[in-house]
Amino acid sequence: MSTEVIAIVVSAFGLMVTLGGGIFAGFAWVVRQMGGLRTELRGDIAELRTELRGDIAELRTELRGDIAELRTELRGDIAELSADMTATKVTVARLDGLVEGRQRLILAR
């Protein structure tokens, strides 16, 4: 083999080693950056979870208060309707008693 061929082979080998080293270094840099991003993302996700848990707890408390308020309001409305119904029954009974000898206003079932 001539010295020129040997020089070309050695140059090609050197170029391959240089390119391979550059590619390896670039790949190592990308892996390191991804590791940093992963750590950052884990921190952000943990922060969001904590925030969401707090928001959910706040909403639950608010909803429980609203439900309790609605129950109290409905119980009051039901009691009022019950009193109105009782008054209506008393009024109907009085009308029934007044109409004893005459034509009845309300037919018995």
C-alpha positions in Angstrom: 0.0 0.0 0.0 1.1 3.4 -0.8 1.5 6.2 1.8 -1.3 8.1 0.1 -3.8 5.3 0.6 -2.7 4.9 4.2 -3.1 8.6 4.7 -6.6 8.5 3.2 -7.6 5.5 5.4 -6.2 7.2 8.6 -8.0 10.5 7.7 -11.3 8.7 7.1 -10.9 6.9 10.4 -10.1 10.2 12.2 -13.2 11.8 10.5 -15.4 8.9 11.7 -14.1 9.1 15.2 -14.6 12.9 15.3 -18.2 12.6 13.9 -19.0 9.7 16.2 -17.6 11.6 19.2 -19.7 14.7 18.3 -22.8 12.6 17.8 -22.2 10.9 21.2 -21.6 14.2 22.9 -24.8 15.7 21.4 -26.8 12.6 22.4 -25.4 12.9 26.0 -26.4 16.6 26.1 -30.0 15.7 25.0 -30.3 13.0 27.6 -29.0 15.4 30.3 -31.5 18.1 29.2 -34.4 15.6 29.2 -33.5 14.5 32.8 -33.7 18.2 33.8 -37.0 18.6 32.1 -38.3 15.5 33.7 -37.4 16.7 37.2 -39.0 20.1 36.4 -42.2 18.5 35.1 -42.5 16.3 38.2 -42.2 19.3 40.4 -44.9 21.2 38.3 -47.2 18.2 38.4 -46.8 17.8 42.2 -47.6 21.5 42.6 -50.7 21.3 40.4 -51.9 18.2 42.3 -51.6 20.1 45.6 -53.4 23.1 44.1 -56.2 21.0 42.7 -56.6 19.1 45.9 -57.0 22.4 47.8 -59.5 23.7 45.2 -61.5 20.4 45.4 -61.6 20.6 49.2 -62.7 24.2 49.0 -65.5 23.3 46.5 -66.6 20.4 48.6 -66.9 22.6 51.6 -68.8 25.2 49.6 -71.1 22.6 48.2 -71.8 21.1 51.6 -72.7 24.5 52.9 -75.0 25.2 49.9 -76.7 21.8 50.3 -77.3 22.4 54.0 -78.7 25.8 53.2 -81.1 24.3 50.6 -82.2 21.6 52.9 -83.0 24.1 55.6 -84.9 26.2 53.1 -86.8 23.2 51.7 -87.7 22.1 55.3 -89.1 25.5 55.9 -91.1 25.5 52.7 -92.4 22.0 53.4 -93.5 23.1 56.9 -95.2 26.2 55.4 -97.0 24.0 52.9 -98.0 21.6 55.6 -99.5 24.5 57.6 -101.3 25.9 54.6 -102.7 22.4 53.9 -103.9 22.1 57.4 -105.6 25.5 57.2 -107.2 24.5 53.9 -108.5 21.3 55.5 -110.0 23.2 58.4 -111.6 25.7 56.0 -113.1 22.8 54.0 -114.4 21.2 57.1 -116.1 24.4 58.2 -117.7 24.8 54.8 -118.9 21.3 55.0 -120.5 22.0 58.4 -122.2 25.2 57.2 -123.8 23.5 54.3 -125.4 20.6 56.3 -128.9 21.2 55.2 -128.2 22.7 51.8 -126.5 21.5 48.7 -122.9 20.5 49.4 -120.1 22.4 47.8 -117.7 19.6 47.9 -118.8 16.1 46.8 -117.7 13.2 49.0 -115.6 10.6 47.3 
